[in-house]
Amino acid sequence: MTAMGLGEDDIVDDLEELAAFHSEAIRMLYERFTDKAPVMLFDVQEQRIYAYPYVEFKKDLSTRSQRSLKKQYEQALEENQMVVFVRDNDQQRLVSFSWQL
């Protein structure tokens, strides 16, 4: 169990639901930079959306997370998807999803 009695899946589901709530704005920002295939980030505390170049975003991750992102990003490009991260600093969580374009 994690904070507040929520299980890992509950927290991921909550963050995915939060991202889905902001999906229109996330998609609009992605479309502005679609030629660069950015990695999208929604920051929960700031309530802001960022579009990062893949290489820049990747370098700030741990080695393990870099490997995971590389695989997810390459698959997303092949399947016409975008990679969306949600960061919750209060819960110390960073989760990612791939959304169809």
C-alpha positions in Angstrom: 0.0 0.0 0.0 1.1 3.5 -0.7 0.1 6.9 0.8 -3.5 7.4 2.0 -4.2 3.7 1.7 -4.3 3.8 -2.1 -2.7 1.0 -4.0 -0.3 1.5 -6.9 -3.0 0.8 -9.5 -5.3 3.3 -7.8 -2.7 6.1 -8.0 -1.9 5.3 -11.7 -5.6 5.2 -12.5 -6.1 8.6 -10.8 -3.3 10.2 -12.7 -4.5 8.7 -16.0 -7.9 10.0 -15.3 -6.5 13.5 -14.6 -4.5 13.4 -17.8 -7.7 12.4 -19.7 -9.5 15.4 -18.2 -6.8 17.6 -19.7 -6.5 15.6 -22.9 -7.8 18.3 -25.2 -5.2 20.8 -24.1 -2.5 18.2 -24.1 -3.4 17.3 -27.7 -3.6 20.9 -28.8 -0.1 21.6 -27.5 1.3 18.4 -29.1 -0.1 19.4 -32.4 1.8 22.7 -32.3 5.0 20.6 -32.2 3.9 17.5 -34.0 6.8 17.6 -36.4 9.2 17.2 -33.4 7.1 14.3 -31.8 7.5 15.7 -28.3 7.1 14.0 -25.0 4.2 15.6 -23.2 4.2 16.3 -19.5 1.3 17.4 -17.3 2.4 18.7 -13.9 -0.3 18.1 -11.3 0.8 20.8 -8.8 1.5 23.5 -11.4 -1.6 22.5 -13.5 0.6 23.1 -16.6 1.3 21.1 -19.7 4.8 21.0 -21.3 6.0 19.6 -24.6 9.6 18.4 -24.4 12.0 17.2 -27.1 12.5 13.5 -26.5 16.3 13.7 -25.9 16.0 16.5 -23.4 13.3 14.8 -21.4 15.1 11.5 -21.5 18.3 12.8 -20.1 16.6 13.9 -16.9 15.4 10.3 -16.1 17.2 7.5 -14.3 19.0 4.9 -16.4 16.1 2.4 -15.9 13.5 5.0 -16.8 15.5 6.0 -19.9 15.4 2.5 -21.2 11.7 2.3 -20.5 11.0 5.6 -22.2 13.1 4.6 -25.2 11.0 1.5 -25.8 7.7 3.3 -25.2 8.7 6.3 -27.4 9.8 4.1 -30.3 6.7 2.0 -30.1 4.5 5.2 -30.0 6.2 6.5 -33.1 5.5 3.3 -34.9 1.9 3.2 -33.9 1.1 6.9 -34.4 0.8 7.6 -30.7 2.1 10.3 -28.4 3.8 9.7 -25.0 2.2 11.5 -22.1 3.7 11.8 -18.6 1.9 12.9 -15.5 4.0 14.2 -12.6 2.7 14.4 -9.1 5.4 15.8 -6.9 3.3 15.5 -3.7 2.9 11.8 -4.2 6.4 11.5 -5.8 4.9 9.8 -8.8 5.8 10.0 -12.5 3.7 7.8 -14.8 3.4 7.6 -18.6 0.8 6.6 -21.1 0.7 6.3 -24.9 -2.3 7.9 -26.6 -3.4 7.4 -30.1 -3.0 10.6 -32.3 
